[in-house]
C-alpha cells in the first residue's frame, strides 16, 4: 500500500512538472545590460519604447493615464504632387538666370516657400491603440529587451505586458498576464478631424494633421476586434485592425496596418493579415520572430571597455534592425515611428538625400548587415526612371540625378532648392552602390546595378558641367549643404568642395569600375573627364574649404565641405604626408571653430572623421558627447543639446535617426578600417582600451574579421574570405613573429599579403598566447 502511494505521488509530481513545463510561455525574454530599462512608462511620443520591422512599427508609452501603442507603417504617405514643380520656371537654368540677375526672391517664393506652406506630400501616422490601465496601479518596471526585440511592462500588482512587432510580418502582438478582470482597449484615429481651426506651423515642429483635409475615417467595432479605415489623397487608403481575446487571467491580441494606392497592386488587408497570423498563433510567431533577431545579432558583435559607447552601439544596432529591411522603403527621417502628437512628423518624415539617408546606412557595411542595406539600393533602383525623368525636366540633360528631398515614390518635394534639387545628390547615393559592391564583391551586382548607376551619374555630370575660362569643368552654380541656408549666397560661382568632391569621386569610380569590367574605352573616357575637373580647394592653414576663396570660418552643423575626406576618401592618410596635413588642419579647424551651431549628427560624423585620422581619444569623446547629450532616454537622436552643457546652441528636439546610425558607424570605424584597400584592426582606439574584441565585422573585399586585444596587445585574429582574392592586412601584432594558418608575405610597410579562395578561414595569433 505504501509503495502504491509512493508511486502515485511520484506520478502526480511528474504530471505537475510536465504540465508546468508545457504551460511555460515561449515569450520569455532574457535580460541584457544593453536593454532600455525604466521605472515608469514614457509620457511623450518621441520617448516611447520603439518596436519595428522596417515596414510597421510601434511606440509604447503612456498618455493621460492610458497605455498607448502608437502604430505606424512605412508606406503611409499623402502623395499629392507639389504643383509649383510643374511650371515652366522649374528649371536649373531658370534658377541660374535669376541668380545671375541678382533677383533671387522669385526663386525662393516659387520653390522654397511652398514646401513650408503645404502640408503635403508627407508621411502620415496610422493610429493608436489604448488600454485602460487605471485599475492596475503602479508600474514596477519597463524594459526593452534588445536581443528578442520585445517590450515588457510589469505592474506592482503582478500584471505583466509582453509586446513585440514581428520581425518579418506586418503585425504586432501583445499579451497581458496576471489580470484580475478583462482589460478594455480602444483604437484612436489620428487627429485628422478634431474640431477647431487647424494651425499652420513650421515643418520642423510639424503641421496640424487637419490641414490635410481628410474625410473622417470609419471605426467598426465587433465583439473582439476594431477596424479603422481611412481614405487619404488620390485614392490612397489604409486600414488598421486589432483583434484581442481573453484567456483566463490574460488578454492577448494582434494588430496590423495595411495600405493601398492605385497602381500598387493588390495586398492583403490588415484584417486579413491579422486573421492569418492569429491562426498561426502567438507562440509560433514569437519563435520565428526570435529566430530572425538571433540571426541578426549573430552577424556581428563588439566589446569595448567604455560602457556608454558599448550600450549606445547596441541600441543603434537594434534600431537599425527595426528600421531597415529588404522589401521595405528606406529609412526616412523617423522611419517607422511617425509623430503621434496631432501633427505631421518633423520635416514631413520625408527622405532627405543631402545627408540623412546616406548617414543612416553607414553602419550596414562594416557591421555586416548588407541584407538590410539592400532595401535602400532596391528602392533607388526601383525609381530610377522617375529620377531620370526629373533629370530631363529640371536639369534638361540625360543621365541620372535624384531630388535631394523625395516622397515615398521618388518624386521631388522641394524645400531649400540648393539641396532639395542639389546637382550632385545622385553622386553621393552612388557611393552606396559602390560600397555594396566593395563589401559584397558580388559580380552580378557590379555589372547590373553598381556600374550602370555610376555610369548614368557620370553621363549626367558630363552633361550639366561646362568649361570655365581656365579650361576646367565646373557647375554653372554650386552649393554646399547647408551653408547660408537658402539665401542667394548659398549658390557659389565656383564649384564647392562638396559638389567637386562628388564629381571627382564619380569619375574616379566610373573609371575603376569600367576597368574592373574590362571596358577600356569607357574607362579612358571617364579618366579623361576626371582630369578636366579642378582639384579640391585647400587652405594651407584651415584645410578643406567650403569653396575657392571661402574657408571654413563659422561653426556649421553640416560638414559638407570635407566630404572629399570622409566619407569619399579622395583625401586620405594613406596617400602621404600632404594629405595627412590637410586632414589634420581640417579637423583642427572644426575643433577650433567650435560646436555652437552643430546638431547631434555633427558629433557622430566627427567621431567618424577622427577615427579615420587614427585619433581614438578624439573619436571616443565625440561619440560620447553624442550619446549623452543629443539623445532622448529611449536613445532617439533629437538634433539639439539636451544636456545643458553647452555643446550646441541648438536645444530643440525634432527627432531624426541619421545621427544614431552614424554613431554606430563611427565606433566601428574605430575598430576596423578597409577603405584604403588595406585592412586595419583597432586603428583608432584610445590608449587605455586594453581589452577589446569584435566578431565578424566586414571589410571591403568581402572579408569577415574577428579580433581580440588583451592587456593592450592584439592576440588573436580570424578572417573569413567570402569571395576570395588577395588579403592585405596591416600587421596588427606588435611583432612579426606570429602564427598563421596559411602562408603569407610581409612587405616593407609591414602589410601582410595572403592569397585566399572563397570560404578560406585564416587563423592568426601570437605564439604562446
ROMIVO-534446 format. One record per residue (C-alpha): residue in one letter; x, y, z. Coordinates in steps of 0.05 Angstrom, whole numbers. Each point is the difference from the previous one (the first is absolute). Layout:
BEGIN
a; X; Y; Z
...
# end
This chain:
BEGIN
x; 0; 0; 0
x; 56; 48; 18
x; 36; -17; -64
x; -64; 14; -40
x; -8; 67; 35
x; 73; 18; -13
x; -7; -18; -74
x; -65; 38; -5
x; 32; 61; 32
x; 60; -5; -46
x; -46; -3; -61
x; -39; 61; 24
x; 65; 39; 10
x; 23; -19; -70
x; -67; 20; -29
x; 2; 67; 34
x; 71; 13; -23
x; -19; -20; -71
x; -60; 46; 2
x; 41; 57; 25
x; 52; -12; -54
x; -54; -3; -53
x; -35; 64; 24
x; 64; 41; 4
x; -9; 55; -51
x; 53; 2; -54
x; -3; 76; 2
x; 51; 4; 56
x; 53; 51; -16
x; 68; 2; 34
x; 34; 62; 28
x; 60; 36; -28
x; 42; 57; 28
x; -16; 37; -64
x; -76; -2; 8
x; -39; 64; 10
x; -27; -3; 71
x; -46; 50; 35
x; -43; 4; 63
x; -57; 34; -37
x; -30; 2; -69
x; 22; 60; -43
x; -52; 54; -3
x; 16; 32; -68
x; -1; -34; -68
x; 72; 11; -20
x; 25; -33; 64
x; -43; -62; -12
x; 29; -70; 0
x; 15; -13; -75
x; -20; -66; -34
x; 3; -11; -75
x; 18; -43; -60
x; 14; 50; -55
x; -73; 0; -24
x; -42; 9; 63
x; 18; 28; 67
x; -26; 19; 68
x; 18; 47; 57
x; -21; -23; 69
x; -15; 56; 49
x; -53; 29; 48
x; -47; 56; -19
x; -47; 30; 51
x; -1; -63; 42
x; -9; -48; -59
x; 51; -49; -27
x; 8; 20; -73
x; 28; -37; -60
x; 14; 52; -54
x; -4; -40; -64
x; 35; 15; -66
x; 14; -27; -68
x; 57; 23; -46
x; -43; 9; -63
x; -55; 42; 31
x; 9; 62; -42
x; -40; 58; -27
x; 28; 2; -70
x; -34; 62; -29
x; 50; 35; -46
x; 32; 67; 11
x; -35; 40; -53
x; 54; 54; 0
x; 47; -52; -30
x; -40; -6; -63
x; 11; 71; -26
x; 45; 24; -58
x; 46; 33; 50
x; 17; -65; 35
x; 69; -5; -33
x; 71; 3; 26
x; 13; 47; -58
x; -55; 48; 23
x; 27; 0; 71
x; 68; 15; -28
x; -26; 59; -42
x; -37; 29; 60
x; 63; -7; 42
x; 42; 35; -53
x; -49; 57; -2
x; 5; 6; 76
x; -76; -9; 2
x; -4; -61; 44
x; -65; 17; 38
x; -45; -31; -54
x; 39; -66; 6
x; -11; -4; 75
x; -73; 19; -7
x; -13; -50; -55
x; 40; -60; 25
x; 21; 8; 73
x; -62; 28; 33
x; -51; -51; -25
x; 36; -57; 37
x; -10; 37; 66
x; -71; 21; -17
x; -28; -64; -28
x; -17; -57; 48
x; 12; -53; -54
x; 30; -41; -29
x; 18; -30; 67
x; 7; -62; 41
x; -62; -11; 42
x; -14; -40; 64
x; -44; -62; 5
x; -38; 1; 66
x; 8; -19; 73
x; -26; -56; 44
x; -14; 20; 72
x; -10; -45; 61
x; -33; 24; 63
x; 51; -18; 53
x; -30; 42; 56
x; -19; -63; 40
x; 70; -29; -2
x; 33; 49; 47
x; 73; 20; 0
x; 50; -25; -50
x; 60; -39; 26
x; 44; 0; -63
x; 3; 11; -75
x; 52; -36; -41
x; 17; -4; -73
x; 35; -67; -10
x; 47; 14; -58
x; 19; -72; -14
x; -72; -22; -12
x; -28; 68; -21
x; -56; -4; 51
x; -27; 51; 49
x; -19; -23; 70
x; -40; 42; 49
x; -11; -25; 71
x; -48; 28; 52
x; 9; -6; 74
x; -65; -40; 6
x; 31; -56; -42
x; -29; 17; -68
x; 48; -5; -58
x; -2; 23; -73
x; 43; -31; -54
x; -4; 32; -69
x; 40; -4; -64
x; -3; 18; -74
x; 13; -63; -39
x; 67; 1; -34
x; -27; -17; -70
x; -76; 5; 1
x; -37; 67; -1
x; -32; -12; 68
x; 11; 11; 73
x; -18; -45; 59
x; -17; 14; 73
x; -17; -41; 61
x; -21; 23; 69
x; 9; -52; 55
x; -23; -1; 72
x; -63; 40; -10
x; -56; -2; 51
x; -51; 22; -52
x; -1; 10; -75
x; 37; 62; -26
x; -38; 46; -47
x; 33; 33; -60
x; -19; 48; -55
x; 28; 23; -66
x; 16; 74; -7
x; 3; 30; -71
x; 50; 56; -14
x; -25; 70; 11
x; -23; 12; -72
x; -69; 25; 21
x; 4; 32; 68
x; -45; 60; 10
x; 30; 68; -3
x; 43; 38; -49
x; 63; -33; -25
x; 66; 34; 9
x; 55; 9; -51
x; 65; -11; 37
x; 72; -10; -20
x; 18; -64; -37
x; 53; -9; 53
x; -50; -3; 57
x; -53; -33; -43
x; -63; 28; -32
x; -70; -15; 25
x; -28; -65; -29
x; -67; 33; -13
x; 32; 40; -55
x; 1; -63; -43
x; -76; 7; -8
x; -17; -74; 8
x; -70; -26; 8
x; -14; -32; 66
x; 22; -72; 1
x; -45; -58; 20
x; 8; -39; 64
x; -37; -67; 2
x; -4; -36; 67
x; -16; -74; 7
x; 1; -44; 61
x; 75; -14; 0
x; 27; 48; -52
x; 3; 72; -25
x; 12; 21; -72
x; 17; 70; -21
x; -2; 19; -74
x; 26; 67; -25
x; 0; 31; -69
x; 56; 48; -18
x; 17; 38; -63
x; -7; -26; -71
x; -30; -68; 15
x; 48; -17; 56
x; -31; -42; 56
x; 25; -34; 61
x; -29; -46; 52
x; 19; -14; 72
x; -28; -63; 33
x; 8; -25; 70
x; -29; -65; 27
x; 4; -24; 72
x; -29; -55; 43
x; -1; -20; 74
x; 36; -62; 26
x; -15; -11; 74
x; 42; 54; 34
x; 31; 24; -65
x; -18; 44; -60
x; 35; -15; -65
x; -5; 34; -67
x; 30; 18; -67
x; -1; 64; -42
x; 17; 16; -71
x; 3; 59; -49
x; -11; -6; -75
x; 2; 51; -56
x; -24; 6; -72
x; 8; 50; -56
x; -19; -3; -74
x; 53; -38; -37
x; 33; -32; 60
x; -30; -69; -11
x; -46; -39; 45
x; 23; -16; 71
x; -34; -33; 59
x; -39; 47; 45
x; 20; 10; 72
x; -60; -40; 21
x; 20; -59; -44
x; 72; 4; 22
x; -18; 0; 73
x; -47; -59; -10
x; 55; -39; -35
x; 49; 14; 55
x; -50; -16; 56
x; -12; -68; -33
x; 76; -11; -1
x; 3; 16; 74
x; 39; 46; 45
x; 48; -53; 25
x; 22; -21; -70
x; 2; 73; -20
x; 46; 17; 57
x; 46; -58; -15
x; 8; 21; -72
x; 8; 72; 22
x; 54; -20; 50
x; 36; -42; -52
x; 5; 61; -46
x; 29; 43; 55
x; 48; -54; 23
x; 26; -3; -71
x; 5; 76; -3
x; 41; 5; 64
x; 44; -57; -22
x; 24; 40; -61
x; 49; 42; 41
x; 16; 21; 71
x; 49; 45; 37
x; 27; 6; 71
x; 32; 65; 21
x; 16; 24; 71
x; -40; 64; -6
x; -69; -17; 28
x; -34; 60; -31
x; 26; -14; -71
x; -12; -75; 8
x; -73; 8; 20
x; -14; 54; -52
x; 28; -44; -55
x; -47; -56; 19
x; -59; 49; 1
x; 19; 25; -70
x; 7; -71; -26
x; -69; -16; 28
x; -31; 61; -33
x; 34; -16; -66
x; -29; -70; 3
x; -68; 30; 16
x; 2; 52; -56
x; 35; -32; -59
x; -24; -58; -42
x; 4; -27; -71
x; -69; 11; -30
x; -16; 60; 43
x; 9; 74; -15
x; 67; 31; 21
x; 12; 31; 68
x; -35; 67; -2
x; 11; 55; 51
x; -40; -37; 54
x; -6; -69; -34
x; -59; -39; 29
x; -10; 47; 60
x; -41; 58; -28
x; -22; 55; 47
x; -61; -14; 43
x; -15; 70; 25
x; -56; 23; -47
x; 51; 27; -50
x; 39; -21; -61
x; 69; -26; 16
x; 60; 47; 2
x; 20; 19; -71
x; -60; -41; -24
x; 37; -65; 15
x; 27; 0; -70
x; 64; -25; -33
x; 56; 51; 5
x; 58; -21; -46
x; 47; 57; 17
x; 23; -37; 62
x; -54; -38; 36
x; -11; -63; -41
x; 75; -5; -14
x; 21; 2; 73
x; -56; -48; 19
x; 33; -57; -39
x; 72; 12; 19
x; 1; -54; 54
x; -27; -55; -46
x; 66; -12; -35
x; 52; -15; 53
x; -58; -23; 46
x; -13; -58; -49
x; -73; 17; -12
x; -3; 4; -76
x; -66; -38; 3
x; -31; 62; 31
x; 39; 50; -42
x; -25; -30; -66
x; -69; 28; 14
x; 28; 70; -12
x; 34; -22; -65
x; -63; -35; -24
x; -42; 62; 12
x; 49; 45; -38
x; 1; -49; -57
x; -75; -7; -1
x; -10; 74; -12
x; 59; 9; -47
x; -47; 19; -58
x; -34; 51; 45
x; 68; 31; 16
x; 19; 1; -74
x; -65; 36; -16
x; 16; 52; 54
x; 70; 8; -30
x; -28; 13; -70
x; -53; 49; 25
x; 39; 40; 51
x; 72; -5; -24
x; -18; -8; -74
x; 51; -53; -12
x; 5; -76; -3
x; 30; -45; 53
x; -21; -5; 72
x; -8; 47; 58
x; -46; -8; 60
x; -41; 53; 36
x; 31; 17; 67
x; -68; -5; 34
x; -47; -53; -25
x; -66; -34; 14
x; -11; -74; 9
x; -2; -9; -75
x; 62; 42; -15
x; -36; 63; -22
x; 31; 68; 17
x; -30; 38; 58
x; 37; 66; -1
x; 26; 39; 59
x; 66; 37; 0
x; 15; -14; -72
x; 75; 4; 5
x; -7; -68; 34
x; -70; -23; -17
x; 21; 3; -74
x; 75; -4; 14
x; 43; -14; -62
x; 41; -58; 30
x; -51; -39; 41
x; 3; -62; -44
x; 76; -1; 7
x; -2; -6; 76
x; -54; -54; -8
x; 45; -34; -50
x; 50; -13; 56
x; -50; -49; 31
x; -1; -39; -65
x; 76; 1; 0
x; 6; -21; 73
x; -49; -57; -9
x; 44; -26; -56
x; 64; 8; 39
x; -27; -32; 64
x; -35; -57; -37
x; 44; -9; -61
x; -64; -23; -34
x; 19; 0; -74
x; -72; -2; -24
x; -16; 61; 43
x; 60; 37; -29
x; -21; -14; -72
x; -75; 10; 7
x; -5; 56; 51
x; 63; 32; 27
x; 34; 18; -65
x; -65; 18; -37
x; -19; 49; 56
x; 69; 31; 4
x; 3; 5; -76
x; -67; 36; -4
x; 23; 49; 53
x; 64; 12; -39
x; -40; 13; -64
x; -43; 50; 37
x; 59; 37; 31
x; 34; 3; -68
x; -64; 29; -29
x; -11; 56; 51
x; 72; 21; 10
x; 33; 53; -42
x; 71; 24; -12
x; 22; 65; 34
x; 52; 49; -25
x; 55; -43; 29
x; -22; -59; -43
x; -26; -38; 60
x; -68; -31; 11
x; -47; 31; 51
x; -74; 4; 16
x; -37; 64; -21
x; -16; 13; 73
x; 17; -44; 59
x; -19; -9; 73
x; 25; -32; 64
x; -54; -25; 47
x; -22; 39; 39
x; 47; 60; -1
x; -39; 66; -3
x; -65; -40; 5
x; -44; 18; -59
x; 24; 70; -15
x; 29; 22; -67
x; 68; -5; 33
x; -10; -74; 7
x; 17; -5; -74
x; 74; 6; -17
x; 29; 23; -66
x; 55; -52; 5
x; -13; -73; 14
x; -1; -14; 74
x; 42; -54; 32
x; -63; -39; 13
x; -23; -2; -73
x; 71; -5; -26
x; 18; -58; 46
x; -62; -38; -23
x; 15; 15; -74
x; 72; -22; 6
x; -20; -62; 40
x; -52; -19; -53
x; 50; 2; -58
x; 54; -34; 42
x; -47; -58; 17
x; -30; -3; -70
x; 72; -9; -25
x; 14; -54; 52
x; -64; -39; -12
x; 6; 4; -76
x; 70; -30; 6
x; -25; -53; 47
x; -51; -19; -54
x; 53; 2; -55
x; -29; 60; -35
x; 63; 38; -19
x; -32; 52; -46
x; -51; 20; 53
x; 54; 1; 54
x; 43; 46; -44
x; -59; 46; -11
x; -15; 8; 74
x; 73; 9; 17
x; 6; 56; -51
x; -60; 36; 29
x; 27; -9; 70
x; 63; 36; -21
x; -42; 59; -24
x; -27; 16; 70
x; 43; 44; 46
x; 30; -25; 65
x; -36; 11; 66
x; 8; 69; 31
x; 50; -3; 57
x; 20; 55; 49
x; 71; -9; 25
x; -21; 12; 73
x; -73; -20; 5
x; -1; -60; -46
x; -59; -15; -45
x; -39; 62; -19
x; -74; 9; -14
x; 17; 26; -69
x; 58; 36; -33
x; 10; 64; 39
x; -49; -23; 55
x; 36; -33; 59
x; -38; -33; 56
x; -3; 57; 52
x; -67; -8; 34
x; -29; -58; 39
x; -47; -40; -44
x; -40; -63; 11
x; 12; -32; -68
x; 72; -20; -17
x; -14; 1; -74
x; 64; 37; -16
x; 43; -59; 22
x; -38; -55; -37
x; 63; -13; -41
x; 33; -25; 64
x; -58; -37; 31
x; -37; -39; -24
x; 28; 3; -71
x; 74; -11; 16
x; 28; 44; -55
x; 43; 30; 54
x; 28; -55; 46
x; 55; -14; 49
x; 23; -57; -44
x; 18; 49; -56
x; 60; 33; 32
x; 22; 57; 44
x; -34; 55; -40
x; -67; -34; 8
x; 12; -12; 74
x; 14; 74; 10
x; -65; 19; -36
x; -39; -48; 44
x; 32; 24; 65
x; -12; 73; -18
x; -72; -13; -20
x; -17; -36; 65
x; 39; 52; 41
x; -41; 55; -32
x; -65; -36; 18
x; 24; -5; 72
x; 24; 71; 4
x; -62; 30; -33
x; -43; -35; 51
x; -65; -39; 2
x; -48; 57; 15
x; -39; -10; -64
x; 5; -76; -2
x; -55; -50; 8
x; 5; -71; 26
x; 19; -32; -65
x; 60; 48; -4
x; 31; -34; 60
x; -13; -69; -30
x; 32; 21; -65
x; 59; 31; 39
x; 10; -68; 33
x; 8; -30; -70
x; 47; 55; -22
x; 46; -8; 60
x; -2; -76; -4
x; 23; 3; -72
x; 56; 46; 22
x; 20; -54; 51
x; -18; 45; 59
x; -33; -50; 48
x; -7; 47; 59
x; -31; 55; -43
x; -48; -49; -34
x; -23; -30; 66
x; -11; 70; 30
x; -43; 23; -59
x; -42; -63; 2
x; -8; 4; 75
x; -25; 72; -5
x; -51; -23; -52
x; -25; -57; 44
x; -5; 40; 64
x; -24; 68; -26
x; -39; -8; -65
x; -43; -61; 13
x; -66; -9; 37
x; -6; -54; 54
x; -24; -50; -53
x; 64; 15; -40
x; -34; 40; -56
x; 45; 55; -28
x; -35; 68; 7
x; 48; 49; -34
x; 5; 49; 58
x; 43; -3; 64
x; -43; -30; 55
x; 55; 1; 53
x; 5; 74; 15
x; 76; -5; -4
x; 5; 48; -58
x; 24; -47; -55
x; -48; 35; -48
x; -42; 63; -3
x; -56; -44; -28
x; -44; -26; 56
x; -61; -22; -39
x; -21; -73; -8
x; -24; -19; -69
x; 13; -75; -3
x; 39; -29; -59
x; 41; -63; -6
x; 62; 14; -42
x; 41; 21; 61
x; -14; -66; 34
x; 24; -42; -58
x; 61; 44; -14
x; 19; -12; 73
x; 1; -75; -11
x; 42; 9; -62
x; 49; 44; 39
x; 13; -52; 53
x; 9; -54; -53
x; 49; 47; -36
x; 41; 2; 64
x; 4; -76; 0
x; 12; -17; -73
x; 14; 37; -65
x; 10; -24; -71
x; -17; 59; -46
x; 73; 6; -23
x; 2; -72; -24
x; 39; -22; 62
x; -36; -27; 60
x; 19; 33; 66
x; -21; -31; 66
x; -11; 46; 61
x; 27; 60; -40
x; -31; 54; 44
x; -11; -23; 71
x; 18; 39; 63
x; 66; -20; 31
x; -34; -23; 64
x; -46; -49; -36
x; 42; -61; 19
x; -52; -54; -10
x; -44; 2; -63
x; -30; -49; -48
x; -46; -2; -59
x; -30; -57; -40
x; -15; -2; -74
x; 8; 73; -19
x; 0; 3; -76
x; 52; 34; -44
x; 6; 21; -73
x; 21; -61; -40
x; -54; -41; 37
x; 40; -23; 60
x; -30; -14; 69
x; 48; 16; 55
x; 0; -21; 73
x; 54; 28; 46
x; 19; 4; 73
x; 45; 47; 38
x; 23; -21; 70
x; 41; 41; 49
x; 14; 50; -56
x; 24; -50; -51
x; -36; -32; -59
x; 2; -75; 14
x; -49; -33; -49
x; -26; 15; -69
x; -47; -43; -43
x; -17; 21; -71
x; -52; -34; -45
x; 7; 13; -74
x; -70; 0; -32
x; 20; 11; -72
x; 75; -15; -3
x; 55; 48; -22
x; 63; 29; 30
x; -7; 18; 73
x; 40; 62; 19
x; 4; 9; 75
x; 41; 51; 38
x; 38; -44; 50
x; -43; 7; 63
x; 52; -32; 46
x; 57; 33; 36
x; 48; -48; -33
x; 10; -36; -65
x; 6; -65; 39
x; -70; -27; -1
x; -35; -65; -19
x; -42; -1; -64
x; -40; -58; -28
x; 19; 19; -71
x; 62; 21; -36
x; 11; 75; -3
x; 48; 55; -19
x; 15; 66; 36
x; 22; 60; -41
x; 44; 57; 23
x; -62; 38; 23
x; -16; -55; 50
x; -60; -22; -41
x; -18; -73; -2
x; -19; -29; -68
x; -38; -66; -4
x; -34; -30; -62
x; -68; -29; 18
x; -54; -42; -32
x; -75; 7; 14
x; -14; -28; 70
x; 73; 3; 22
x; 4; 9; 75
x; 66; 30; 26
x; 22; -8; 72
x; 54; 46; 27
x; 25; 6; 71
x; 60; 18; 43
x; 41; -61; 19
x; -9; -25; 71
x; -62; 42; 10
# end
